[in-house]
Structure formats: structure tokens, C-alpha cells
């Protein structure tokens, strides 16, 4: 019950933390992960934009099912992007970089699954 009730808050906080971390530490993470700094800056900005949308839903008392569906689709798309980047950079990224991309893909994919599963409960207060 706690997870379901706070899922949108968890989603927006995770996105904001990931985005801010990538923007602030992009150069250092680029060396650590073996991926281009520009990619990390793009990912950071995308995470912050996503977090803003997720926050707008979390802060509402009523949400339409369509808005939750958009969130689910965004999470699924981002999970696919992260998984795809792990494949694209498999030869040049460090093992930690591949792991970071894979973990983000799994985490965001899990959020999408839970948000889909609880879409009706998330649309009501």
C-alpha cells in the first residue's frame, strides 16, 4: 500500500536525482562510465524534464488515466533508450557504465509496470 500510494513521488524524486546528478557530475561520470559527456548531459536534462511531468502528476489530487498512460509510455520508452544505449556502448563503455545504463533501464521499466498495474488507483486520490 505504501509503495502504491507514493509511487508517483518515488518516480519524480528518482528522475530528479538522476537528472541533477548527471548534469552536475557529467564530466566525471563520463570518464567513470566511458560514455560521452554530451550523452550524460542529454540524459540528465531528459530526466529532469520527465521528473517535472511526474511531479505534476504526483502533486495532483485527481489524475486522468490518460495522463498515467502517458507516464507509463514515457517510462517504457526511456527504459528502451537506456537498454539500447547499453548495447550501443557495450564495446566502449566501462562495465560500471553498462551497469548504470542497465540498472536505469530495469528501474524505469519496473516503474512503468507498476504504474500500469495500478493505473486505476493512481488516477484517483
C-alpha positions in Angstrom: 0.0 0.0 0.0 2.8 2.4 0.9 4.6 1.8 -2.5 1.4 2.3 -4.5 0.4 5.4 -2.6 3.8 7.0 -3.1 4.8 5.6 -6.5 4.5 8.8 -8.3 6.6 10.6 -5.7 9.2 7.9 -5.9 9.2 8.3 -9.7 9.6 12.0 -9.7 12.2 12.1 -7.0 14.3 9.3 -8.7 14.1 11.2 -12.0 15.1 14.5 -10.4 18.0 12.9 -8.5 19.3 11.1 -11.6 19.0 14.2 -13.8 20.6 16.5 -11.3 23.5 14.1 -10.7 24.1 13.7 -14.4 24.1 17.4 -15.0 26.3 18.3 -12.1 28.8 15.4 -12.4 28.5 14.8 -16.1 32.3 15.2 -16.8 33.3 12.9 -14.0 30.7 10.3 -14.8 31.7 10.4 -18.5 35.2 9.3 -17.5 33.9 6.8 -15.0 31.4 5.3 -17.4 33.3 5.6 -20.6 30.4 7.4 -22.4 30.3 10.8 -24.0 29.7 13.7 -21.6 27.1 15.1 -24.0 25.1 11.9 -23.8 25.1 12.2 -20.0 24.1 15.9 -20.1 21.2 15.0 -22.5 20.1 12.1 -20.3 20.3 14.5 -17.3 18.1 17.1 -19.0 15.7 14.4 -20.1 15.4 13.0 -16.6 14.7 16.5 -15.2 12.0 17.1 -17.8 10.5 13.8 -17.0 10.7 14.4 -13.3 8.8 17.7 -13.8 6.0 15.8 -15.6 5.9 13.1 -12.9 5.9 15.7 -10.2 2.9 17.5 -11.9 1.0 14.2 -11.6 2.2 13.4 -8.0 1.1 16.8 -6.8 -2.5 16.4 -8.2 -5.3 15.1 -6.2 -7.0 13.8 -9.3 -5.3 12.4 -12.4 -6.8 11.2 -15.6 -6.0 7.6 -16.7 -4.6 9.1 -19.9 -2.0 11.1 -18.0 -1.0 8.0 -16.2 -0.8 6.1 -19.5 1.5 8.9 -20.9 3.7 8.4 -17.9 3.8 4.6 -18.4 4.7 5.1 -22.1 7.4 7.6 -21.3 8.9 5.2 -18.8 8.8 2.3 -21.3 10.4 4.5 -23.9 13.2 5.6 -21.6 13.8 2.0 -20.5 14.2 1.1 -24.1 16.6 4.0 -24.7 18.7 3.1 -21.8 18.8 -0.6 -22.8 19.7 0.4 -26.4 22.5 2.7 -25.2 23.9 -0.2 -23.1 24.1 -2.2 -26.3 25.4 0.7 -28.5 28.2 1.4 -26.0 29.0 -2.2 -25.0 32.4 -2.0 -26.6 33.5 1.4 -25.4 31.8 1.9 -22.0 33.2 0.6 -18.8 31.5 -2.2 -17.0 30.2 0.3 -14.5 28.8 2.5 -17.3 27.0 -0.5 -18.9 25.7 -1.5 -15.4 24.4 2.1 -14.8 22.5 2.1 -18.1 21.1 -1.4 -17.4 20.1 -0.6 -13.9 18.3 2.6 -15.1 16.5 0.6 -17.8 15.3 -2.0 -15.3 14.3 0.6 -12.7 12.4 2.7 -15.1 10.8 -0.4 -16.7 9.7 -1.6 -13.3 8.1 1.8 -12.6 6.2 1.5 -15.9 5.0 -1.9 -15.0 3.8 -0.8 -11.5 2.2 2.4 -12.8 0.4 0.3 -15.4 -0.7 -2.3 -12.9 -2.0 0.4 -10.5 -3.2 2.9 -13.2 -6.8 3.0 -11.9 -5.7 3.6 -8.3 -3.2 6.2 -9.4 -5.9 8.1 -11.2 -8.0 8.6 -8.1 -7.0 10.3 -4.8 
